[in-house]
Amino acid sequence: MPAAVLVGAQWGDEGKGKATDLLGGDVDYVVRYQGGNNAGHTVVIGDQKYALHLLPTGILSPEVVPVIGNGVVIDPGVLLSEIDGLAARGISAERLLISSNAHLIMPHHKALDKVTERYLGKARIGTTGRGIGPAYGDKIARMGVRVQDLLDPGILAKKIEVALTEKNQVLTKVYNRRGIEPERVLEEYLGYAERLKPHIADTSLVLAKALDEDKFVLLEGGQGTLLDIDHGTYPFVTSSSPTSGGACAGAGIPPNRLTKIIGILKAYTTRVGSGPFPTELTDDMGEWLRQTGGEYGVTTGRNRRCGWFDAVISRYATRINGITDYFLTKLDVLSGLERIPVCVAYEVDGVRHDEIPMTQTDFHHAKPIYEELPGWREDITGAKDFEDLPPNAQAYVRALEEMSGAPISAIGVGPGRDQTVVVRPLV
């Protein structure tokens, strides 16, 4: 049985949680393959809203095995808090599997993340301050602490000692901050080890066997294509690869297992943090989109920057990820608008760009070229089939589909689990 990947096709916050939850009844494993608790998914089931940060959305489906892959960086305190929060609401995490090769976020990562961002001033990237970037940095520098190290107190103590020998020098001598005591960190993380031990596994092997046994595996990323460390709006990006290429490395399965790559698109565009955003609206219309769409970060609570749909971005996402199907979310937010602008290209210094400009400088100076599409006033939140949508809403979807270069197979018409129009099966 093949695997499918769910990727954000914009700057994140596209509604991947809703898409994953929709597919939850059809899949056997849901794997989070990158990022940390700097990302978040919101899932609405009935009158209950669940905000997930590290846990895969499959945790909400009783028949699904949720997996945290090796490409994720894990703050164990946050993970256990999230597990306890769900337990208090009657949802068990006993099926959860955590890759032994995933890296841990340590206290010095969070301390350095906050202080370095503060020192950058106006040049700050807009990180969440949760230690994700420094944790990935140590992973690449080959001095990270992995989940499997929790199982060996001697190795754990040595790795913490080695890391803090350097990091305390930076904290105290460069940033004039207090050093971190290795003994306290060791005691804290050995406490986490007791609770996490039953969940630690060779998840790459587990997934390989599952695929061989004809099980369906769904891989979900955090963030979005334009926040990819290689293919995003660098340096205003995350520290990992949320694109489809990162799914295989972050889950430990080979590319030839993938047959479906599902991109998640919002019917307009948002982003959190600093960086270029050609269609951003800083006027009353932008505030209307924010209020109507409830555009506030799941993890941070920060206001999301809002703008019109950007077809240049979606075409790029289709190409970079090899997207086979799109799930278009929050179409209902646009109901009531007389005309809806869509960015079809950019203008940079008098030159039209139908694709994202090659250089960071040009992208920062890109101005949107809009085409206006007719809006609709009807309430679409009760739509069950594509034909239930008003003609202008159908035309809007078809236009976005043509501009993006991949079929739109599902449409979100409200936040609820059942408020989705399925045009063609995603699995």
C-alpha positions, 0 to 999 in steps of 0.5 A: 500500500502506498503512502500519502503526504499532506503539505502546506502550500503557502506559509503554513496555517492552511488547515492541515489539521482539518485535512488530516482529520478528514482522512483519519478514518481511511488511514492506519498511521499518521506520521508527523515528519518535521518541525516542533511545537512551533507549529499547530493544528486545529481540529473541530469535532462537533462542539469540541476544538482541539489544538495540537502542537507536537502530536499528530492529528491522528491521535484523535482517531481511535483506530489510527496509530500516531507517529512522531518521526525522526525529523521532528524536534521534541520538547518532552515537557510540552509533549507530556503536557499535551498528552495530559491535556488530551487525557483530561478530555478522555483521549488516550495517547497509548498508541503513540510511537516516537522515533528513537532518532528524533532530537530533543529540545533542551533548555539551552536551545530555548534560552538561546532562541529567545536571547538571540532573537531579541538581540537581532532587533529589527532584523529578527526572523520572528521565531516562536522562541521555543528552541526549534532553530537551535535544536536543529542547529545542534542536530546538524552540528552533530551535538544534539541529544536524541530521544534514544539517549533518554534510555541511557542515563550515562550517555544522556549525562555526557551529552548534556555536559558536553553541550553545556560546556559550550552553550553556557560560555555563550549564554554568560559571556556573550549574552550576559545570561545565567548559565544552566546547571547540567545536573538539573537538566539531567534530573528533569530529562530522566523524569521525562524518560520514565513516561516516554519510554513505552512510546519510543520505537524504531518507527522507520521499521514500524512504518516499513512493515505497515506498508508491506502489510498493506496499511495506509500511511499518511505523512503530515508536515507542520508549517508550509512550502514557503517556510521550507529551509531550502525552498522558502522565503529564506531567511524568514523560514523554519529550520526544517523541510515541510515540503514533500521531499522532507517527508521521506527523510523525516519519516524514514521511508523511501520516495517510491512509497509515495503516490499521493501528495496532497497540498493544503491551500487556504482560499486566501493567504496568511502568514505569521512572523516576518518576511515578504508577503506580496498580497498582504493587506494592511487596511480594513480588508485585511482586518476583516479577513483576520476577524472573519477567518479567526486568523490567530496562531494556534501555537502562539496566538499571534495575529496572522498577516492576511492577504488575497490568494496568491496563484504564483505561490500555489504554482510554485508549491505544485512544482516543488512538491509534485502535488497531485491533489489540493484541499482548499480550505476556508472558502466560506470566509469569502462569502459576502464579498462582491469582488475577490482579487486573485494575484496572478503574477508579480511586477518587479521594477516594471517586469512581469513575473509569472513565477517567484523571482529568483532572488530574495531582493526581487521577491521583497520588491514584488508587487501583486498583479490582480485579476478580480473574480465575482464573489457570492453572498450565499451562505455555503457552510451547509454545502455537501456537494460541489453543485451546492455551491453558488455558481460564482463560488464554483467558478472561483474554485475552478479558477484557482485550480487552473492557476495552481496547476493541480486539481482541487479535490476537497473544499472546506466550507466551515471549521467542522469535521463534516463541513467539507465538500469532496469533489473526488476521493483523496485516498 
